[in-house]
């Protein structure tokens, strides 16, 4: 997964203090459980779940009633690839088993709205699409592609989701989106052996992070892997620095383009990022190498190569676990994690996610979205790893290791106290299109981190055009 979601622009966020309390819960849980090992997928000592419980899920009658759909066919489109796609297909297979419907996964390309537009124009849209931006849901509604979800799905949402997660899928008061997948996008994963050999410690502040990077470099390993070929990773870097340094109020204002990208707060954040991106010794392959590294490779190169991996750390969300699983590294032992360091007074908490939206209304499509809103579906994918659900009825013990269990517990405990990926709050032309807008502007900045003012001007020009359009 990448990207994430946003609230409707009229939606007000909860307090910063509450969000930071949720962050503290995550920090304490993740670090304590990581230290205890717990990567064997077993339950906690008392055997109790940390979030909720479900009825019989995969393979049985389940906790949600589904209709018989023998002979029905569905297409589900998403941008997911690799293990993420494979794991989701197992969820779809369970739906097929329980209903008799036939479900085909349709690989989509970024930006997914453009992909769907071509399908709609050709008269063959998928029945359901997994949209990674709230802005994309809004566009789908405005274009009259999206169909409201029915009473059965809404009942599952009311039962299993906090109000904030429900509201994210609403446009003009109607429920269009069902958030199936969530992400904690404020994490730094590290190679435990590299840290041990270097004598490096987990940093709590940006200053400490740069010091840790130097310590890792001095040990003979390049400190940080950056997947700069995928511009969305760079927006996540910026958002975490900006949220921590500028604060939540400024974050919300910039996300809604109520302040310009030429604002001094943006200059401060870019200048901070340049402390890392401007040091070629700190980036695997230097800036040019980072710009040629796609996200999956940025992860796997951090956890392969024995004592000499290409990098000691990689920043991104909990979904990094899917890519770590492609290596021999074990989460909680070989691969550990710490929260994104505090640049300002508080560490940032940035979230993301993907929502199911119906494009072709039918009994089968409504049933699938209802299934995705239930704990039955989420529990299947939770057990496979590299996934977090905003569904509070999923048992915490369903997650395969202690690190993911702590992330899931903190996500649910946060309730409505979170902030969403800023680029996904923007029009897709600015915040969600490869080779354009914010993605391209930050790639150019990674190549030339000295050009702070020029980057600000370009970001503002692109944002102004996109928001006006």
N, C-alpha and C positions, 0 to 999 in steps of 0.2 A: 504494500500500500504506500501511497504518497499523499501529498496534498492534505486536504481535510475538509473542514466545513466552517460555516459562519453562522452567526445569528442573523435574523432579519434586522435590517438597519434600525428599525424602531425598537428593537428589543433592548432592554437595559440589562447590563451585566451585574452580577453580585459583587459584593465588596472585595477589595484587594486583600484585606485581612483574612477573610474566610477562605479565599483561594490559597493564600499562603499557608493557612492551617492545613488545608488538604495536601499542599506540597510537603509540609513537615511530616504528615502521616506517611506519605509516599517515601520520603527520605529515610525515615526511621525504619519502616517496614522493609524496604529494598535492601538497605545496608545490613540490617540485623539478619535478615534471612539469607542474604548472600554469604555473610560471614559464617552462617551455620551450615553452609553447603546446600542441601535440600534440592539438588538438581535431579533427584531420582524420580520425581513425579509423584511422590507419596503425599498423603494428607499431612496436615500439621499434627503435632503430637496428640492433641485431643480428638482428632478425627473429625472435627466439626468444620462446616463450611464457613467462610468469612463473609459471604454476601447474602446468600439466600439458598433456597433449595428448589429443586424441580421434581416433577413427577417422573415416571418412567419416560426416558427420552428416546435416544436412538434405538430403533429396532422394535419398540413396543408400541403401545397405543399412544404414548406420549401425553403431555400435559395439555395439548390443544387438539380439539376435534377438527379433522380435515375431511372434506367430501371425497367421494369416489369420483375419479376423473378419467376413467378408462377411455382411451382414444383421444384424449386431449393432448395437444402439443404446445410447448412454450419455448420461447427464445429469451435468454437472459444475457444482456451485454454488460461488460465491465472491462476496465483497463488492466485488470490483474493478470500477471504472467507467472510462470515458474511455479514454485511450491504454493504460492498464494492462490493461484488459479486452481491447482490440483486439489488443495484442501477444500476450497469452496465447492468444487465439483462433487466432493463426497457429501456435502450438505444437500446438494441438489439430488444426489442419488437416493438419499433417505426420503426426500419428498416424493420422488418417483415410486419408491417402494411402498410408501403409505397411501398414495393416491391412485397409482396406476397411470399417471400422466407421463409424458415424455418431455424431458427438458434438455435443450441444447444450449451450451455456453457459447456466446459469440464474442470473440476477442475484439475489443474496441481500441481505437487509437486516441491519443491526446491531440487536441482537446476533444473530449467526448461529445460535447454539444455539436461540434462540427460533424463528427462521425454520425451522430444520430440524425442531424439535419439531412445528410445525404441519404440515409435510410428512409426517412420520412418522405423526402422528395421522390424517392423511387417507389413509394407505396408499400414498403416492407420494413416498418420499424420493428425492433424487438418488442416483446410483450412487456418486459421489465428491464430497466436499466439501473445499474448501481452508480450513483452520481457522487463524485468526491468533493463537490463544492456546493454550499447552500446557494451560491450565486447561480450555479448550473440548474438547481431546482427552480429558482425564480425564473430563469430564462425559459425552461421547459414549460412552466405554467403560462408565462406571457405569450409564448408561441402556440399555446393551446395544444401542446403535445401531451402534457401530464394529465392523468385522471385521478380524482380524489380516491383515497382508500376507503374501504367499506367499514361497516359496523364491527365486523369480526376482528379486523386488524386493529381498529381503534380500541377495542376492548382489551386486546393484548398489550397495546401501548400503555393504556391506563393502568393496567395491572403490573407491568414489568419495568416501566421507565419513569424516571423523574420528570417533573413538568418541563424542565429546561430542555431535555432531550426530545420530548414531544414537540415543544414549540419550535425547535429547529427545523422540523419537517413541515411546518405550517406556512402557508402563504395566504394573506388576507383572511386568516381565521380558519381556513380549510386545511385538512391534513393531506398532504401529498407525499411526504417522505417518511420512510421508516428507517431509522438509523440502526444498521445491522452491525457496523464495525466502528470502533473508536481507536484512538491512538493517544499515547503520551509522547509528545514531540519535544520533550525537554530532557533528553538523556544523552550521556556520553558513555559509550561502551569501550572497554579497554582489554588488552591482552594481559592477563594476570602475570604470565611468565616474564613479559617485558618489564612490567612495573617492578616485579620482584628482583630481577637482575639489575635494574637501574637504581633500586632503592627509592622508587618514586611513591608518593602518597596521593590518595584521592583528593583533588583540590575542591575547596568550597567557594572560592572567589575567582574572578577573572585574573587577578594578579597572581594568585596561586596556580591557576591553570597555565599561564605562560611560564611560570617557574617550573612546573611539572614538565611542560613541553621541553624546556631546556635540559632538564635532568635526563629525560628519555633520549634526547639528541646526544647528550654527552656520553651515553652508554653505547652509542653506535647504531641506534634505531631512529628512523625518521618519526617524529612524534604523531602527526595527524594525517589521516586519510580523508580526502574531500572528494565527493562524487560530483564534481563541477560540470560534467557533461550533461547532467540533469539539472536544469536551472532551479527546480523546485527545492532542491536541497539547500541552495544558497539563500532562498527566501526564508527558509527555516532558521538558518544561522542568524540572519538579520533580525527576524522577529524575536528570537530569544534574547539577543543582546538589547534590542530596543525596548522590549517589555520590562526587562530588569532595570535598565538604565533610565528610561524616560518615564516609566510608570504606567499603570493601567489606563488612566484617563487619557493621556496622550496617545496610547496605543489605540484606544477606541476612536479617537478623533482622526488619526492617520488612516485607520482601517476604513473609515467612512469618507475619507478625503475632505474632512472638515478643516484640517490643516494641510499645508502643502508639503511636498517632499523636499522643498528648499528650506524647511523649518530647521532651526539650529539643533533640535533634538535628533534629526536625521543625520546631520553632520557629525554629531557626537557618536552616534552608533556606528557609522561607517568608519570613522576614525578609530574606534575601538576594534572593529573587525580587521582593519588594516594592520593592527599590531600582530595579528596572526597571519593573515593572508599576504602581508607584505614581507614576511620572512621566508624566503624560499627554502631555507633549511628545515622549516617546520612542516612543510607540506610534502607528502609523498609525490615524487616526480616534479616538485615545484609547481608554480601556478599553471604552466603549460601542461604538465602531466595531470594535474587535477582536472583541468578542462577536458581532458580526453578520457577521464575515468567515469564510468557510469556507476550509479548508486550500488547495484549488487556487487560489483567488483570492489568498490570502496570498502565494503564490509568484509568480503572473503579475503582480500589481501591483508587485512589486519589480523586474521586468525589462521593464516597458513604461513608456511615458511619456517616452522620451528622457532629457534631462538632469534632468527633474523627475518621477521615478517617485513613487509614493505612499510608498515606503520604500526604504532603502538596503540592508537586510539582512533575511534570513528564516532562522529556525532550523528544521531538520528533517533527516531522513535522506537517504541517497543517492538515494532514490526521487523526491526533488525534481526530479531531472533529467528525469523524464517530463513534469512541468508546465512546466519551462523550455523544453522542446522545442515547446511550444505558442506560444511567443513567438519573436521574431526573434533573441533573445540566443543566443550560442554559448558552450557550457561550455568553460572554460579561457581564454576571451578576454574575453567580456562578463560572464559569470557565473563567479565564482571561489568558493573554499571554504576555510575554515579550521576546525580542530577546535574543539569547544566549549571555551571558556576554562576554565582551572583555577580553581576556587573555593577549594580546599584546596591540598595539596601537589602533587597530580597531576591532570591532565586526565581527565575521565570517559570511559569506553568502554562505551556501552550498545548492545546489539544487539537485533535482532528477526527475525521471519520468519513464513512461512506453510507449513503442512504439508498434504499430500494424505492424506485418510482415506477408506477404503472404507466405505460404508453399505449397499450391496447387493452381496454377494459374487457374482462371476461371472468367467469367463475373461477377458472384455473389461475389466472393472474392474481385475482384477489386472494385465493387460497395460498398461493406461494408467498405473497407479502405477509399474510397472517402468520404463516409458518416462520418466516424470517423475524417476525416480531416476538416470537415465542422463545422460551428458554431451550426448547428442544433443538432448534437449529443451531443456536449459539453454542450450546454445550458440545455439540459434535466438533465444531471448529476450534473451540477452546482447548479441547484435549489434544489437538494436533500441533499446538504451539504457534508462536508468532502472531497472536491475535488477541485482541481485547474486545469485550462486549460491553456496551452501556446498559445492557439488560441486567437489572438488579436481582432477577430470579435465577441467574446462573450460579450454581454452587462454586465457591472459590476453589474447592478441591478439584474442580474439573481442569484447572490449568496445570500443565505438566511439570512445572518446577517452581521453587519457592520465589524466585525473582518475579516471574509472571504473576504468581498468586498475590504478591505484595502490590504489584502495579494495579491488578484488577480490584483488589480491596480498596486501594486509595481512590481509584476512579469512582467506584460506587459511593464511597464515603464522602466524596466531594459534592455529591448531589448536583446542585445547579451552579456550583462555584468553580467556574473554569473560564478560560478565554480561548478563542479559536484562532486557528491559523489565519493570519492577516491577509495573505495573498488570495486565499479562498473566499474572503469577504469581498474582494474586488471583482469588477467585471472580468470575465474570462480573458478578454483581449489584453488586459494588463497583468492579471495575476495568475493566469493558468494556461498560457500558450507557449509551447517550445519555440525558441528563437525569436520571441517578441516580448515587448513590455518589460516587466520587472525581472523575468527570468533572464532575458538577454542582457539587460542593463547590469545586473549583478554578476553575470559571467564576464562582461567587459570590465567590471570593477575588480574582479578576482585577477584578471590579467594585468590590470594597472591600478593597484590600490592607492596610488598617490593622487589619483584624479577624483578626489572627494567632491569638489564643487561641480565638476562636469557630470559626475554620476548623478548628483542631486538634480541638476537641471534636466537631464535626460529622463530620470524617473518622473519628475513632475510633468514634463511635456507628454509623456506616454500616459500617465495617470489621468491628466486633464482630458485628453482626447478620448480615453476609454470611458470615463465617467460621464462625459458629455454625450457620448454615443449611446 
